[in-house]
Amino acid sequence: MKNECLLSKINEINTISNKYLAKKIKEEGLPILQNHILLFYILPEDGSALIFNEISNIWQISKSSLSDIINKYESQGIINKCVCVEDKRSVYISLKPEGIYIRHKLKNIEAEILDLMLSNFDKDEKQSFEDNINKALNNIKKML
């Protein structure tokens, strides 16, 4: 296997995918920043809430940064923030209907990117590709 340029190719896939994603977010008029997409994948699709600290841990983002992001999307009516009555330190975050709509749009864009990227793959090749990407990701995580 030639691997002298493999990391460059992986990086190029990432770069092109990100450019396409940015273009589609703009075309769809989604009021979110590209680097905040993960928040819409972390929060449950059914609108149920997660605790603020849990989101911070999953996303591996500082609490102050997450607070700024949550406040931004709460003011836009996309996310709901609720302070727990029993424990004022616990804050629950959930997607409002507009946030759920954005999540669905993002999932559709992701599917579109994958369809374009894997258009010449048959079903077995697509599954093998995903399995191998997962293996590579698990292996590389062990380095940290």
N, C-alpha and C positions, 0 to 999 in steps of 0.2 A: 504494500500500500504506500503510495506517495503521500507523505504527510508534511512536506516542507512548506506547503501553502494552506494546509487544512485549517489552521487557526485563523488565517486571513479570510478564508472562505466563510467560516462560521461568523466572523466579525462582519463580513459583507452582508450576509443574510440578515443579521441583526440590524445593520444600518439601513438597508433597503426596507425591511419590515417596519422600522420606526418611522421612516419618511412616509411610507404609504399610510401608516396609522395616523400620523399627524395630518396628512391630507384628508383622510376620511373623516376625522373628528371635525375638521374645519368645514368640510362639505356638508356634514350632517348638522352643523351648528350646535354641537354639544358644548355646554358651558363648563368644560373641565380642562384641566391641564393634563398633558400626556403622562407626566410623572406621578399623577394621582390615580391612575387607572386601577392600580392594585387595590385601593380602598373600596372600589365598587365591586371587586371580585371577593374581597374579604367579607364584606357585609352580606348577610343572608338575603337571598333573592325573594324570600317570602315576607320581607319587611320586619322580621323579628330582630330584636336588639342584641348587640354585643357590648360587653363592658369596655370602656375606653382603654384600660390597661391591657386587656386582651388584644385589642386591635394594635396597640403600640408594640406588643411583643411579637405578634404574627408578622407585622410589617417591618419590624426592626427599625423603627423610627423614633426619634426622641419625642417625649410627651409634649414638649413645647411646640415642636414642629407640627405634630398631629393636632394639637389644639388649634393652631392657626388654620390648618386645612379644614378641620371640622367646622370652625366658625365661619369660614368662607362659604362652604356649601350649605350650612344651616341658614345663612342670610339669603342665599339664593333659593331656599325652599326645596332643596334636593335631599337634605339629610335632616333627621330629627335628633335632637340632643335632649335627654331627659335625666334630671338629677333624681336619684333614688330617695324616696321619702324616708325609709328606715336608716339609710346610711348616706349622708350628704356628700361623702367623699366618692361614692360610686356614681359614675355617669354612664348612662346607656346611650348607645348610638345605633340608629337604624336608618334604612333607606325609606324615603317617602315615595309615593307613586312616581314622581318625576325621576328620582334616583333609580328606581327599578327599571323605568323606561331606558335610562342611560345605560344601565347594566346590560339590558337586552341588546341595545344598539352595539355596545362594545363586543359582546359575544358574537354578534352577526359579522362585525368587521373582522374579528379574529378568524372566524370560519372562512370568510372570503379570502383572507391572506393565505390561510392554509390550503384552501382549494386552488388558488393560483400557484402557490409554491409546489404543491404535490400533484399538479394536473396530469403529469405523465406517469404517475405511480398507479399500479393496480392496488386493490384492497389489501392484499397480503404485504405488498411493499410499504404501504402507508403504515400498517400495523408494525411491521419490522422497524421502520424508521422511528416511530414513536418509542418503541421498546428500546432501541439502541440509544436514542437521545436520553431517555430516562436512566439507562445504565451509565452513560458517560457523565451525566449530571451527578448521579450518586457517587461515582468514582472521584470526580473532581472535588466534591464537597469534603471528601476525606482528607484533602490536602490542607484544609484550613484548621 
